[in-house]
Amino acid sequence: MKFSWPPVRRGPSLALTLLASMLLVVALSVGLTFLFSNFAVRREVARLPPEVQAYLRARQEAERRGEPLPQPPPPPSRAHSERAAEAEAAMAQARRIAERRKGSGRFPVMLSSRTQSFVRDVQRSLVHGGLVAAALAALLSLLIARRVSQPLSAVAQAANQLARGNLDSRAPVLPGDREVADLARTFNEMADNLQILERERQQAVADIAHELRTPISIMQGRLDALEDGVYPLDTRQIKLLSTQTQHLTHLVGDLRTLTLADAGRLVLNLQPTDLTALADKVVCDLTDRAAARGVTLHLEGSPAPLQADPERLRQVTLNLVENALIHSRSRVNIGVECKSGLVRLHVDDDGPGIPPASREAVFTRFTRLDESRSRHTGGSGLGLAIVRALAGAHGGDTTAGLSPLGGARLTVTLPIRR
């Protein structure tokens, strides 16, 4: 049994989210740097003389319209030129001084005060832009971290509850990144399977206890009666105790076989085996028991050689035929056929059949379709489970269906060579 969770809208990949976030941070940093640098340049341009600003605006407008460029503003006056020459000489002197003073950490003295002010403005703007970009990047990183960590924290909390034994704990499947949603969904499926396995384990323990209690109670009652002198210690009482002991031995053997098969530790002695000949021996062994129940056994099939463990294959055939004897009214047919590299063993009976909804359940442990049957009339409920386990160990399969006789048809399919 497996739970199916409702479909959740699949979000973008986590890698795609992180990549987009990194690109957004880079674009934000570049954009803010450009913005603050442009602001610094505009502020420096605003400090130029009005005639120069007017000339720059006119030049820009002319370039935009494709018109002839305007004339630049008139050159500075003679006095201004003399001051400029003096300033040039002072700058040359400062340049010579600066060559002797290296590594001072300040602006070179060769730069004019206006240039120094412009450089400071640009640096200040870059620092401001970097700080704003860093703050926005930190905020964006926090939002992304919360987006990723919130569903992961929910899965971690659910895992802690599951580890403490709360098998009902589930992680919420939140819409968001695809990988995180898949993680929560996979965790819930694992929790569902653990819950199912725990229920099956508890049911198996209860069933085993019930199956063991019946023969042990009978044996204990008989022994107490023999001890109190209610029954004489004769061959009949010893035979009854021996029968219950055989039931216990058979049940323990069946449980061991299933445990080994589940663990993948069932050792098979593979050798050439004829399934038809093996089925004929089983039919001969059960003929008297079938006659006592008024049931006829009929075998049909040609030689069917395959690589298999003959003892395990005999157990498969024996369990199938015994199950058919329990439910049949007058006839059981056993058929063996080879086709397309496969060997199929069919066992048909003319009993009440198996409802379609229960055809898979009959191969599970301790399953009886008629709960009113006791272990003496309905078996322990392990026979068909062992059939499926042994068939699977040989690389085969088991199915249940409708028989041509009107009852149930149980089929085991095995490969000729493994």
C-alpha positions in Angstrom: 0.0 0.0 0.0 1.3 3.4 -0.9 -0.1 6.8 -0.3 -0.4 9.3 -3.1 0.2 12.9 -2.3 -1.6 15.7 -4.2 0.4 17.3 -7.0 2.2 20.5 -6.0 3.1 23.2 -8.4 6.7 22.7 -9.2 8.8 25.8 -8.6 12.1 26.8 -10.2 15.3 24.9 -9.6 17.4 25.8 -6.6 20.4 26.3 -8.8 18.4 28.6 -11.1 17.2 30.6 -8.1 20.8 31.1 -6.7 22.1 32.0 -10.2 19.4 34.6 -10.7 20.1 36.0 -7.2 23.8 36.4 -7.9 23.1 38.1 -11.3 20.6 40.4 -9.5 23.3 41.3 -6.9 25.9 42.0 -9.6 23.4 44.1 -11.7 22.4 46.0 -8.5 26.0 46.8 -7.7 26.9 47.9 -11.2 23.7 50.0 -11.5 24.3 51.8 -8.2 28.0 52.4 -9.0 26.9 53.9 -12.4 24.2 56.0 -10.7 26.5 57.5 -8.0 29.3 58.1 -10.5 26.9 59.9 -12.8 25.6 61.9 -9.9 29.2 63.0 -9.0 30.0 64.0 -12.7 26.8 66.0 -12.9 27.6 67.8 -9.6 31.1 68.6 -11.0 29.7 69.9 -14.2 27.3 72.1 -12.2 30.4 73.8 -10.8 31.6 75.0 -14.2 31.2 78.6 -15.3 27.7 79.4 -16.6 29.0 80.1 -20.2 30.7 76.7 -20.3 27.6 74.9 -19.0 25.5 76.7 -21.7 28.0 75.8 -24.4 27.9 72.1 -23.3 24.1 72.0 -23.3 24.0 73.7 -26.7 26.6 71.3 -28.1 24.6 68.3 -26.8 21.4 69.6 -28.3 23.1 70.2 -31.6 24.5 66.7 -31.7 21.1 65.3 -30.9 19.4 67.3 -33.8 22.3 66.8 -36.2 22.9 70.6 -36.5 26.3 72.4 -36.8 28.1 72.6 -33.5 28.1 76.1 -31.8 31.2 78.1 -31.3 33.1 77.6 -28.0 33.1 80.4 -25.5 35.7 83.2 -26.0 39.2 82.5 -24.5 40.0 83.9 -21.1 41.4 87.4 -20.6 45.1 88.2 -20.7 45.2 88.6 -16.9 43.6 85.2 -16.7 46.2 83.9 -19.1 49.0 85.2 -17.0 47.5 83.6 -13.9 47.2 80.4 -15.8 50.9 80.6 -16.8 51.8 81.2 -13.2 49.7 78.3 -12.2 51.4 76.1 -14.8 54.8 77.0 -13.4 53.6 76.3 -9.9 52.3 72.9 -11.1 55.6 72.1 -12.7 57.4 73.0 -9.4 54.9 70.8 -7.5 55.5 68.0 -9.9 59.2 68.0 -9.1 58.4 68.0 -5.4 56.0 65.1 -5.8 58.6 63.0 -7.5 60.7 63.3 -4.4 57.7 62.6 -2.1 56.3 59.3 -3.0 54.0 57.1 -0.9 52.5 59.9 1.1 49.0 58.4 0.7 47.4 61.8 -0.2 46.5 63.2 -3.5 49.5 64.3 -5.6 50.2 68.0 -5.2 50.4 68.3 -9.0 46.6 68.1 -9.1 44.6 71.2 -9.0 42.2 71.7 -6.1 39.2 71.3 -8.5 40.6 67.9 -9.8 41.2 66.8 -6.3 37.7 67.7 -5.3 36.3 65.8 -8.3 38.3 62.7 -7.5 37.1 62.9 -3.9 33.5 63.2 -5.0 33.9 60.1 -7.3 35.5 58.1 -4.5 32.8 59.2 -2.1 30.1 58.3 -4.5 31.7 54.8 -5.1 31.9 54.2 -1.4 28.2 55.2 -0.9 27.2 53.0 -3.9 29.2 50.1 -2.5 27.6 50.4 0.9 24.1 50.6 -0.5 24.8 47.7 -2.8 26.2 45.7 0.1 23.1 46.4 2.3 20.7 45.4 -0.5 22.7 42.3 -1.2 22.6 41.3 2.5 18.9 41.9 2.5 18.4 39.8 -0.6 20.7 37.1 0.7 18.6 37.0 3.9 15.4 36.6 2.0 16.8 33.8 -0.2 18.2 32.1 2.9 14.8 32.2 4.6 13.2 30.9 1.4 15.5 27.9 1.3 15.9 27.2 5.1 12.2 27.4 6.0 11.1 24.2 4.2 14.4 22.5 5.1 13.8 23.3 8.8 10.3 21.9 8.4 11.7 18.6 7.0 14.3 18.5 9.8 11.7 19.0 12.5 9.6 16.2 10.9 12.6 13.9 10.8 13.3 14.6 14.5 9.7 13.6 15.4 10.0 10.5 13.2 13.3 9.6 14.9 11.5 9.8 18.3 9.0 7.3 17.2 6.2 9.6 16.0 5.4 7.8 12.7 2.5 10.2 12.0 5.0 13.1 11.5 5.0 14.6 8.0 6.8 17.5 6.4 4.7 20.2 4.7 5.3 20.3 0.9 5.6 24.1 0.5 5.6 25.7 -3.0 9.1 26.9 -3.9 12.3 25.4 -5.2 11.8 22.1 -7.0 14.6 20.2 -5.2 13.3 21.3 -1.7 9.7 20.3 -2.6 11.0 16.9 -3.9 12.9 16.4 -0.7 9.8 17.0 1.5 7.7 14.7 -0.8 10.3 12.0 -0.7 10.5 12.2 3.1 6.7 11.9 3.4 6.8 8.8 1.1 9.5 7.3 3.3 7.4 8.1 6.4 4.4 6.4 4.8 6.3 3.3 4.0 7.8 3.2 7.6 4.3 3.5 9.0 3.0 0.7 6.7 5.9 -1.5 7.7 5.4 -0.9 11.4 1.7 -1.8 11.1 2.6 -5.0 9.2 5.3 -5.8 11.8 2.8 -5.4 14.6 0.2 -7.5 12.7 2.8 -10.2 12.0 3.8 -10.4 15.6 0.2 -10.7 16.7 -0.5 -13.4 14.0 2.6 -15.4 15.0 1.6 -15.2 18.6 -1.9 -16.4 17.7 -0.6 -19.3 15.6 1.9 -20.4 18.2 -0.6 -20.1 21.0 -3.1 -22.6 19.5 -0.9 -25.7 19.4 0.9 -24.7 22.6 -2.4 -24.4 24.4 -3.5 -27.8 23.2 -0.3 -29.4 24.3 -0.4 -27.7 27.7 -4.0 -28.8 28.2 -3.3 -32.4 27.3 -0.2 -32.5 29.5 -2.1 -31.1 32.4 -4.9 -33.7 31.8 -2.3 -36.5 31.6 -0.7 -35.2 34.8 -4.0 -35.1 36.6 -5.0 -38.6 35.4 -7.9 -37.3 33.3 -6.5 -39.1 30.2 -4.4 -42.2 30.2 -0.9 -42.0 28.8 -1.5 -44.1 25.7 -0.5 -44.1 22.0 -3.5 -41.9 21.0 -2.5 -39.1 23.4 1.2 -39.3 22.3 0.1 -39.1 18.7 -2.0 -36.0 19.4 1.0 -34.3 21.1 3.2 -35.3 18.2 0.8 -33.7 15.7 0.8 -30.4 17.6 4.6 -30.6 17.7 4.7 -31.1 14.0 2.5 -28.1 13.5 4.9 -26.0 15.5 7.9 -27.3 13.6 6.2 -26.6 10.3 5.2 -23.1 11.4 8.7 -22.2 12.6 10.2 -23.6 9.3 7.8 -21.5 7.3 8.7 -18.3 9.2 12.4 -19.0 8.8 12.0 -19.5 5.1 10.1 -16.2 4.7 12.7 -14.4 6.9 15.6 -15.7 4.8 13.8 -14.7 1.6 13.1 -11.2 2.8 16.7 -10.8 3.8 18.0 -12.1 0.5 19.9 -14.9 2.3 17.8 -17.8 1.0 20.4 -20.3 -0.4 19.2 -22.2 -3.6 20.8 -25.4 -4.8 20.3 -24.9 -8.5 20.4 -28.0 -10.7 18.6 -29.4 -13.7 15.0 -30.2 -12.6 11.9 -31.4 -14.4 8.9 -29.6 -13.0 6.4 -32.0 -14.5 8.1 -35.0 -12.9 8.4 -33.1 -9.6 4.6 -32.2 -9.7 3.8 -35.9 -10.4 5.5 -36.9 -7.2 3.6 -34.3 -5.3 0.3 -35.6 -6.7 1.2 -39.1 -5.7 2.0 -38.0 -2.2 -1.3 -36.2 -1.8 -3.6 -38.6 -3.6 -4.7 -40.4 -0.4 -5.4 -37.1 1.4 -7.4 -35.8 -1.6 -9.4 -39.0 -1.8 -10.3 -38.7 1.9 -11.7 -35.3 1.1 -13.5 -36.6 -2.0 -11.3 -34.6 -4.4 -9.7 -35.9 -7.6 -6.2 -34.7 -8.6 -5.3 -34.5 -12.3 -1.9 -33.7 -13.8 -1.3 -32.6 -17.4 1.9 -31.5 -18.9 4.9 -32.4 -21.0 8.5 -32.5 -19.6 9.5 -29.1 -18.4 13.3 -29.0 -17.6 14.7 -25.9 -15.9 17.4 -24.7 -13.5 16.0 -24.7 -10.0 16.3 -25.9 -6.5 14.2 -29.1 -6.5 13.5 -29.0 -2.8 12.2 -25.4 -2.9 10.3 -26.1 -6.1 8.6 -29.1 -4.5 7.6 -26.9 -1.6 6.1 -24.4 -4.0 4.1 -27.2 -5.8 3.0 -28.8 -2.5 1.8 -25.5 -1.0 -0.3 -24.7 -4.2 -1.9 -28.2 -4.3 -2.6 -28.2 -0.6 -4.2 -24.8 -0.8 -6.4 -26.0 -3.7 -7.4 -29.1 -1.7 -8.6 -26.9 1.1 -11.0 -24.9 -1.1 -12.0 -27.3 -3.9 -15.2 -29.3 -4.0 -14.4 -32.3 -6.1 -11.5 -31.6 -8.5 -8.0 -30.1 -8.7 -6.1 -29.8 -12.0 -2.3 -29.3 -12.1 -0.9 -28.2 -15.5 2.7 -27.5 -16.6 3.6 -25.8 -19.8 6.8 -24.4 -21.5 6.6 -21.4 -23.7 9.0 -18.6 -24.7 11.8 -19.5 -22.3 9.4 -19.7 -19.4 7.8 -22.6 -17.4 4.3 -22.1 -16.0 2.7 -24.1 -13.3 -1.1 -23.8 -13.1 -3.2 -25.2 -10.2 -7.0 -25.0 -10.7 -9.8 -25.9 -8.3 -13.6 -25.8 -8.5 -14.0 -24.0 -5.2 -15.6 -20.6 -4.6 -12.7 -18.7 -6.3 -10.9 -15.5 -5.2 -12.6 -12.1 -5.6 -10.6 -9.8 -8.0 -9.9 -7.3 -5.1 -8.2 -10.1 -3.0 -6.1 -11.8 -5.7 -2.9 -10.0 -4.6 -3.8 -10.2 -0.9 -3.8 -14.0 -0.9 0.0 -13.9 -1.3 0.6 -11.9 1.9 1.3 -13.5 5.2 -1.4 -14.8 7.5 -4.1 -14.0 5.0 -7.3 -16.0 5.0 -10.2 -15.0 2.8 -12.6 -16.9 5.2 -11.7 -15.6 8.7 -14.0 -18.3 10.1 -11.5 -21.1 9.1 -9.3 -22.4 11.8 -5.6 -23.2 11.3 -6.6 -26.9 10.8 -9.1 -26.2 8.0 -7.6 -23.0 6.5 -3.8 -23.4 7.1 -1.5 -21.0 8.8 -1.8 -18.4 6.2 1.8 -18.7 5.2 1.7 -21.2 2.3 1.0 -18.8 -0.6 3.4 -16.2 0.9 6.1 -18.8 0.8 5.2 -19.7 -2.8 5.7 -16.1 -3.9 8.9 -15.7 -1.9 10.4 -18.9 -3.4 9.2 -18.0 -6.9 10.8 -14.6 -6.5 14.1 -16.2 -5.4 14.1 -18.2 -8.6 13.5 -15.0 -10.6 9.8 -15.9 -11.2 6.4 -14.5 -10.3 3.0 -15.6 -9.0 -0.5 -14.6 -10.0 -4.1 -15.5 -9.1 -7.0 -15.5 -11.4 -10.2 -17.3 -12.5 -10.0 -21.0 -13.2 -11.7 -22.8 -16.1 -13.2 -25.1 -13.4 -15.0 -22.1 -11.9 -12.8 -21.6 -8.9 -9.3 -20.1 -8.5 -6.3 -20.5 -10.7 -2.9 -19.9 -9.1 0.0 -19.7 -11.5 3.8 -19.7 -10.9 6.0 -18.5 -13.8 9.7 -19.4 -13.7 12.5 -18.8 -16.2 14.1 -21.9 -17.7 17.6 -20.6 -17.1 18.6 -17.9 -14.6 
